Amino acid sequence: MTARSQHPAAKAGRLVRAVGLGLARELEKLEKLADAPPKERPAPPPPPPPLPTRDLFGRAVFATWVVSLAALLLVLLHAQKTIGSHEAKLVFESVLTAVLFAGALVFLTNWRRANLRLVQRVLTRAWGPRGPANRRERAFARILRDLVTLAGIALLAGAVFELLVALGWSDATTVGV
């Protein structure tokens, strides 16, 4: 008999046997995998090293943070109204503006990873001198970095306000009148 004269059921039988043999081989492979001992989970990688906060730049970032927040507090309290002479008031407002602009520049541009260094200072207090190790800690660090950026925006707003007050374009007593 030639291939053309074979009965269709013979062709179907060969196909079923071939598929059956293929399935049998795959089942044997799966049984071997099931009998193998489970692989151990690899150990999690160590947390990243912390950014240095005790070096000169880390201390300068923290000092900039403290001085900028103190200047923003003075702006919010309108401390320049307690100064009597016009020249002294102008110098005080100019110094506050410069301090606020410098703080805003550092924390909004993240110059030399200043935000990360400032946040690392807080995180070192929270869980020791190491970087964030798990997802919760990384989320906490990211939220703190965003809050530092938000504070940088507040510093910029305070600097612009104090500049306008120093130039005489805005007077807190006549606003809204």
For each residue, the residues with C-beta under 8 A, 3 or more apart:
1: 5 6
2: 5 6
3: 6
4:
5: 1 2
6: 1 2 3 10 11
7: 10 11
8: 11 12
9: 12 13
10: 6 7 13 14
11: 6 7 8 14 15
12: 8 9 15 16
13: 9 10 16 17
14: 10 11 17 18
15: 11 12 18 19
16: 12 13 19 20
17: 13 14 20 21
18: 14 15 21 22
19: 15 16 22 23
20: 16 17 23 24
21: 17 18 24 25
22: 18 19 25 26
23: 19 20 26 27
24: 20 21 27 28
25: 21 22 28 29
26: 22 23 29 30
27: 23 24 30 31
28: 24 25 31 32
29: 25 26 32 33
30: 26 27 33 34
31: 27 28 34 35
32: 28 29 35 36
33: 29 30 36
34: 30 31
35: 31 32
36: 32 33
37:
38:
39:
40:
41:
42:
43:
44: 133
45:
46: 133
47: 130 131 132 133
48: 130 131 132
49: 130 131
50: 53 120 123 124 129 130 131
51: 58 113 116 117 120 131
52: 55 57 58 117
53: 50 58 59 62 117 120 121 124
54: 58 59
55: 52 58 59
56: 59 60
57: 52 60 61 112 117
58: 51 52 53 54 55 61 62 117 121
59: 53 54 55 56 62 63
60: 56 57 63 64
61: 57 58 64 65 106 114 117 118
62: 53 58 59 65 66 118 121
63: 59 60 66 67
64: 60 61 67 68 102 103 106 114
65: 61 62 68 69 103 107 118
66: 62 63 69 70
67: 63 64 70 71 99 103
68: 64 65 71 72 99 100 102 103 104 107 155
69: 65 66 72 73 103 151
70: 66 67 73 74
71: 67 68 74 75 96 99 100 103 158
72: 68 69 75 76 100 103 154 155 158
73: 69 70 76 77
74: 70 71 77 79 80 96
75: 71 72 78 79 96 100 158 161 162
76: 72 73 158
77: 73 74
78: 75 81 172
79: 74 75 82 83 92
80: 74 83 89 92 93 96 165
81: 78 172
82: 79
83: 79 80 88 89 92
84: 88 89
85: 88 89
86: 89 90
87: 90 91
88: 83 84 85 91 92
89: 80 83 84 85 86 92 93
90: 86 87 93 94 166
91: 87 88 94 95
92: 79 80 83 88 89 95 96
93: 80 89 90 96 97 162 165 166
94: 90 91 97 98 166
95: 91 92 98 99
96: 71 74 75 80 92 93 99 100 159 162
97: 93 94 100 101 159 162 163 166
98: 94 95 101 102
99: 67 68 71 95 96 102 103
100: 68 71 72 75 96 97 103 104 155 156 158 159 162
101: 97 98 104 105 156 159
102: 64 68 98 99 105 106
103: 64 65 67 68 69 71 72 99 100 106 107 152 155
104: 68 100 101 107 108 152 153 155 156 159
105: 101 102 108 109 111
106: 61 64 102 103 109 111 114 152
107: 65 68 103 104 110 114 115 118 148 149 151 152 155
108: 104 105 149 152 153 156
109: 105 106
110: 107 113 114 115 116 149
111: 105 106 114
112: 57
113: 51 110 116 117
114: 61 64 106 107 110 111 117 118
115: 107 110 118 119 145 148 149
116: 51 110 113 119 120 145
117: 51 52 53 57 58 61 113 114 120 121
118: 61 62 65 107 114 115 121 122 148
119: 115 116 122 123 141 144 145 148
120: 50 51 53 116 117 123 124 131
121: 53 58 62 117 118 124 125
122: 118 119 125 126 144
123: 50 119 120 126 127 131 132 137 140 141 144
124: 50 53 120 121 127 128 129
125: 121 122
126: 122 123 140
127: 123 124 130 137
128: 124
129: 50 124
130: 47 48 49 50 127 133
131: 47 48 49 50 51 120 123
132: 47 48 123 137 138 140 141
133: 44 46 47 130 137
134: 137 138
135: 138 139
136: 139 140
137: 123 127 132 133 134 140 141
138: 132 134 135 141 142
139: 135 136 142 143
140: 123 126 132 136 137 143 144
141: 119 123 132 137 138 144 145
142: 138 139 145 146
143: 139 140 146 147
144: 119 122 123 140 141 147 148
145: 115 116 119 141 142 148 149
146: 142 143 149 150
147: 143 144 150 151
148: 107 115 118 119 144 145 151 152
149: 107 108 110 115 145 146 152 153
150: 146 147 153 154
151: 69 107 147 148 154 155
152: 103 104 106 107 108 148 149 155 156
153: 104 108 149 150 156 157
154: 72 150 151 157 158
155: 68 72 100 103 104 107 151 152 158 159
156: 100 101 104 108 152 153 159 160
157: 153 154 160 161
158: 71 72 75 76 100 154 155 161 162
159: 96 97 100 101 104 155 156 162 163
160: 156 157 163 164
161: 75 157 158 164 165 170
162: 75 93 96 97 100 158 159 165 166
163: 97 159 160 166 167
164: 160 161 167 169 170
165: 80 93 161 162 168 169 170 171 172
166: 90 93 94 97 162 163
167: 163 164
168: 165 171
169: 164 165
170: 161 164 165 175
171: 165 168 174 175
172: 78 81 165 175
173:
174: 171 177
175: 170 171 172
176:
177: 174
